[in-house]
Amino acid sequence: MDNKTVVLRYYEEVWNQRNTDALSEIWAPDFRRYLSPRTSPLNAAEQLARMQGLQTAFPDISMTVLDIVTEGDKICVRVQSDCTHKGDFMGKSATGKTIKAYAFEMMRLKDNQIVEHWGGPDIADMLRQIN
C-alpha cells in the first residue's frame, strides 16, 4: 500500500465509515497531531477524543478529499466536510444548521503509517456558519 492510499483510507474508513479500529493500522505508534504551532501536539488517544467530539457535534460529517499532493514521505490534502450541527461545538449548542468546512492538512508517513499530521479545518468559518 502506498502513502496516498493510506491517507485516502484514513478519510474514507475512519471519518466516513466511523471505523476507528482502522487507526491501529493507519496511525504509527508514535503518532502526533499538530493543531497549532503554539500548542503541544496531541497523541493518538487525544486525537481520537478530539475526533469523537467533532463526530458528536456533527454526527453526519462526511469528508471528501478534493486535492491530494504527494512529495516523498509527505502528503498534502484539501478536504471538504459536509455536516449538520447537532451537538455542542466550541461552546455553541446545536443549531441544526448544515455547513461546509474546509481543511488544508499535511501528513508525514513512515512505513505506511501516519506519523505526523498538521493543519485542520477553518474553525472560524465553521463558527460563522453555525451562528
C-alpha positions, -999 to +999 in steps of 0.1 A: +000+000+000+014+034-009+012+066+012-016+081-008-038+050-003-032+052+035-043+088+036-074+082+015-082+052+037-080+075+067-107+098+054-129+071+040-127+044+066-121+064+098-141+095+091-168+085+067-174+049+079-165+056+116-142+026+117-118+038+144-104+002+146-085+010+114-065+036+133-043+009+147-030+003+112-032+039+099-015+057+128+021+049+138+026+040+175+043+074+180+016+094+160+014+131+168-014+156+157-003+193+155-032+217+157-012+249+162+025+259+163+019+272+198+005+241+214+019+207+222+009+180+197-019+156+206-011+119+209-033+092+194-057+089+223-061+127+225-067+130+188-092+102+189-111+120+217-110+152+195-124+133+165-152+118+186-161+153+199-164+165+163-185+135+154-207+142+184-212+178+174-216+169+137-228+132+136-234+132+099-200+146+090-186+133+057-152+141+043-143+145+006-107+148-005-107+175-031-070+176-038-040+154-028-004+160-035+025+137-026+061+145-022+084+120-007+071+109+027+047+139+029+011+143+016-009+175+015-047+173+012-075+198+008-107+183+023-143+194+023-165+183+052-203+184+049-222+182+082-251+193+104-245+210+137-264+187+161-243+189+193-222+212+213-192+227+194-168+252+208-194+263+234-222+266+208-253+245+214-268+226+184-284+248+158-294+222+132-276+242+105-259+224+076-224+236+070-194+231+047-160+232+063-126+231+045-093+220+057-057+220+045-037+192+060-002+178+057+009+144+069+042+126+072+042+089+068+067+062+076+063+025+069+027+031+055+015+048+087+008+084+096+035+097+120+027+134+120-004+153+110-006+191+107-034+216+099-072+212+102-105+228+095-111+265+094-128+267+128-136+304+125-155+297+093-174+268+110-184+290+139-195+318+114-218+292+097-234+280+129-241+315+143 
